Amino acid sequence: METLQNTNPALILVDIQQGFDNIPYWGGERNNPDAEVNIRKLLDYWRANNLPLFHIQHCSANANSLLAEGNPGNAHKEIVKPLPGETVIKKSVNSSFIGTNLQQQLDAAGIDTVVIVGLTTEHCVSTTVRMAGNFGYHTFVVADATAAFAKTGIKGEHYDAETIHLTALAQINNEFATVLNTDEVLQALKKNDDFL
């Protein structure tokens, strides 16, 4: 199992945007209602300890999307709104690495460990996690700081949001990343005297 000790991990906050508050638009059901609260706990720790963090903002190329630039849904949610001087990276596809300079920024800062949170578990979080793992970063995803929406299967079958969330995490755990929860991440960081 990967460890967070003796590292300088970057927190990558994926697509925590107001457009995702329109639950009917995304599938009619969402799990992890406290995900944003947990993300804020992690963000507060990163800020308090001056650790590297990156806000990812999805800017859909589809002008009709809730997440398109210029639409209100494109804005970051207030609970995790970037502060002046914090890095915001805009993307237009699922991966935070495609069409952006995220990898270059991580490498230039000597960062080899990333902790990934945000929306949604099955789409942009999963895709970002998979690429981070393939690029060789020590990658962690925080289960209770991510959330998913219900999906309709290829034969019209219904998959509830929790099932989508858990199966997405199961597919990446121990293959592309280590899956932890918020308290586990904070405990690991706080125990590490050499970390700060």
N, C-alpha and C positions, 0 to 999 in steps of 0.2 A: 504493500500500500504506500502510495506517495505520502510525503509529510510536508507540512507547512513550516516546519522548524528550520531556522537558519536560512531563511529566504527573504526576499524583498518583493512580495507578490503584488501584482497589479490587480486591481478590481476593475472588471469590465462589466459595465451596466448596459445591457442590451435592450434598446427599444422600449423604454418605460415611458410610454407616450399616451396622451389623453385619448387618442382614437380607440385604444383598447378598452375604454370604459363603456363603449357601445357593444354590450354583450350580444344582443340579437344579431348584429352585423357579422360577428365572428363565429356564430354557431349556437347561440342561445343558452349556453351554460359555460361557466368558468369554475375552475377549482382554486384552491389556495387563496382565499380572500385576504389573508394576512401577508401575502407575498411582498407587497410594497412596504409594509411595516418592517419586515425582516430585512429587506434591502436597505431601508433607511438605517437600521441598526448597524449594518456592515459599513455603509457609507459614513456614518458618524465616526466609527472606529478608524477607518482609513483617513478621514480628514483630521481627526485628533492626533494621529500619529504620523501625519505628513507622508503617507504612503502613496504610491502612484495609482491614479485612477483615470479611467477613460469612459466617457459617456458616448454610447453609440446611438445615433438617431436615424431611424429608417425614413428615407425620403422617397416614397414610391414614384416610379416613373409614370404611373397611371394617375392622371389628373383627377379622376373621380374617387380615388382611394381616400379613406379617412386619414391616411398617413402621408399624403402628398404635401410637399412644401406649399405653404400658402393656405392650407386648410387648418382649421383649429385643432384637429386631432393630431397634427404633426408635432405639436408642442410637447415638451417634457411634462410629466406629471409634477405637480407642485411639491410633493413629498420628497422627490429626489432631484429637483431642479438644479442644474449645474450652477455653481458659484462662479463669479468672475475669475478668470484665469484657469479654470478647470478645462481640460481637453474635451472637446466635442468632435466626434468623427461622424460624418454623414455617409450613409450607404444607400444603395438602391436595390440590393439583392439580399438573400438570406444571410450570407456569411459576412461577418464584420471585417474579414480580411480581403474580400474581393472588391477591387476598385477603390481601395482606401490605402492609407499609409500606416495602418495599425501595426503591422509586422515590423516595419522600419522603425517606428517609434519605440516599440518594445525592445528591439535589438539595440538601438542606439543608446537606450538607457540601461542596457545590461540586464534586462528583466527576463528571467527564464521560468517564472511561475505566474500563472494567472488564475484568478478566482472569478467565475462567470455567473452572473445573475440576470434576471430580466424576463422578457416576454418575446415569444412564447416558447415553452419548453420544447415543443415538437417541431418548431420551425427555426427561427433565427438563433435561439439559444443552442439547439442541437447542432445546427450547421456550423456555428462559430466554435463550439466545443470540439467537434470532429476535426476541423481544420487546425485548431490550436494543438490538439494531440498529434496530428500528422506532421505539423511543423516542429515537433519535439519539445514543446513547452510542457512543464509540469502543470497539468490542468486539473482544476477542481470546479465542480458545478454544485450549486447550493440548492438542494431539493425544495426547501420551504421558502426560498427566495426566487422561485420561478413559478409559472402557472401556465395552464393549457386551456384550450377550449374544446368543446364537444365536436365530434366529426361524424360525417356520414360516409360509410364505406362504399366500396365499388359496386355492391349489390343493394345499396340503399339501407344497409343495416346501421343502427345507431351505436356510436361509441361515446360513452360519457366522458366528461373532461378529466376526471380522476384516472380513468383507465388510460387515456391518451398520455397523460402526464407520467404515470408510473411506467408504462411500456417504453416511452421515449427515454426515460432515465435508465431503465434496464438495458437498453441497447447501447448506451454509451459507457455505463459503469464498468470499470476495470478493463476497458478496451481503448477508449479515447480519454477517459478522465476518471477521477475519484469523486464519487457523489457523497457529499456531507450535508448536514443541516447547519443553520445559522449558529446555533450554540456551539456545535463542534468546531466550526471555523474560529469563532472568537476565543474559545478555550485553548485551542492549539496555539493561537497567536499570543495570547496573554501569558501562557506558560513558558514561552520561549524567551529567556532572559537575554539571549544574544540577538534577538530579532530587532529590537528597537535601538 
